[in-house]
Amino acid sequence: MAGIINNIITPRMLNPTAWDWGAKSGFFWAALCFLCLTWTYFRLPEPKGRTYGEIDVLFERRVSARKFRETVVDEFTQDLLKKAETSAIAIRE
């Protein structure tokens, strides 16, 4: 979909009888790249060295993307805590 949009917009940017941006169209693409880079830095986590279970726990805890690397996760302890909470609730009832 992005390719289709790109193939429609780019010729209009460069065409002297349409928008006639010429080389200034580079500023449009630079701004778009800057926005993508900013989003990537703040929102895309680093999963290097993590198992799928650990990544799931980090997302459940809503850990910031910048703190994925430093956060210590023990996915099995998390499951035990949930089971203990549910059994404690069942005992109270």
NUVOZA-96384 format. One record per residue: x, y, z of N, C-alpha, C, CB in turn. Coordinates in steps of 0.02 Angstrom, whole numbers, plus 50000, padded with zeros to 5 digits. Atoms other than C-alpha are relative to their C-alpha. Glycine has a CB too. Example, Ala and Ser with C-alpha at 12.3 -4.5 7.8 and 13.67 -1.06 7.14 Angstrom:
<nodes>
500454994150000506154977550390500455006050000499505000150062499584994149997506844994750357499615005550037500205002349929
</nodes>
This chain:
<nodes>
500414994150000500005000050000500445006350000499534999950060499554994349998501425011850042500345000949932500534999250055499694999650066502225007649874499545003249949500204993149976500484997050046500645012349781499965007550012499304996850009500024992949984500555028949872500645003549977499905001150076499364997250021502395031949839500035000949925500574995550023499984999650073502185028349654499515005249972499834993249970500454994750022500765040949643500285006950018499304999050032499784993549976501545054949745500665002349968500094999850076499344998050024503355054749684500005003249931500464994050000500004996650066503015058449499499685006950003499644995749950500324993449995501865072749549500475005150033499354999650040499524995549968503225079949661500525002549950500354996650059499454998350045504515079649522499785003149934500404993849986500264997550063503415084249373499955007650000499314996849984500034992750001503655102549323499305002749984500485002649948500684997650015501835103749263499514998350056499764997249934500445001849944501105096349424500195004250061500044992350017499834996349938501775101249596500655003849993500054995250058499364996750014503515106049533500435001250062499875006649965499574999449941504435102649695500734999149982499804994950054499315001350021505985096349608500414996950057500335006449977499565002649948507415093549728499735001250070500695003149994500304998749934506375100549872499604994150026499555006249996500365006049977505435084049877500434995850047499784995849939499565003449953506955077349969499865002050072500735001649983500174997949932506435087650119499394996250027499855007650001500595004049980504755078450122500224993150023499504999449941499775006749982505635061550123500455000150061500364996749941499584999449940506905067450253499585000750062500495005949993500454999249942505505073050369499654993550016499485005549987500325006449989504615056450345500484995050032499744997249934499495004449970506225046950384500145001950072500655000249959499894997749932506495057550539499444997750047500075007650002500575002349960504735053550602500044992450012499345001749965499945007349992505015034950572500574998350048500124996649932499435001149955506705035650660499815001550072500605004249979500224998149933505925044450810499544994750029499665006849999500465005349978504525031650821500384993750018499464998649946499615006149989505775017450807500395000450065500474998849942499604999449940506865024150947499584999350064500365006850000500394999949939505475026651073499514994150007499615006350003500535005049996504235012751030500214992949983499465002049955499805006750022505204997950956500494997050051500315000249929499565002849949505934986851093500554995749971499594995850049499445004150020507564977251084499914992950029500685003150024500135006749974507154958551098500624995549999499454996849962499405004150006508964952651077500134996150064500605004449982499845004249943509334937951191499404998250044500525003350041500605001449960507534936551254499624994249968499545006350005500445005150026506394921551238499325003049987499954994050050500674997450014504624923451175499605000850065499634995349952500354999549936503984920351351500205006250038500134993950042499774994049966505064934151423499725006349968500775000350001500274994250035504494946251289499265000950016500094999349923500704999749981502684941951329499915003050069499684993149997500054997349931502974945551514500165007550000500494996250047499834992950003503804962251473499425004249971500635001049958500574996450028502324967451365499425000050049499784996849934500545000249950501094961751501500125005150055499944993050029499834995249948502014972451628500035007249974500674998250031499974993550033501994987051503500665003650013499425004350024499334997349992503874989651517500155004449939500544994450009499814995450054504515004351414500494996649952500305006550028499565003050051505404999751252500735001350016499835002749931499314998449983506985008351314500264995950059500065007550015499795003749940507014997551472499974992449989499575001950059500035007250014506824980451387500664996750016499804998849928499345003149992508694977351395500184999150074500535004349966499795000349930508924980951582499534996250046500085007050026500505003149957507334973151651500144992550008499305001149972499895007049985507594956451737499324996550001500374999150068500645003550006506224943951696500114992650016499705000849929500025007249989505884926751767499284998049986500224998150074500695001450023504374920851670499664994650041500014998049928500315005449962504104905551779499785002450069500494994250008500204997149936504054915451942499355004049991500555004550028500614996250015502734926651861499404995350000500075003649933500555004850002501654911251828499834997550070500174994149954500125002449932501874905252007499635005350041500664998150034500334994649964501354922252075499265000449980500345006749987500704999850022499774922151969499604994250030499964999749923500345005849972499334904552028499885000950075500404993649987500074998849928499644909552209499445005150014500665002550030500534995049991498514924752191499314996949988500105005949952500655003150014497104914652113499814994950053500014996749931500165004849947497234901052245499835003550065500594995050010500164996249940497224914152383499295002949995500515005750010500694997450010495644921752310499504994350008499935003249930500455005849994494854904452299499924997950072500254994249957500035001949929495284900952481499575004950039500714999750030500404994949966494504917452539499264999149989500215006949976500705000850015492884913352453499744993850033499884999649925
</nodes>
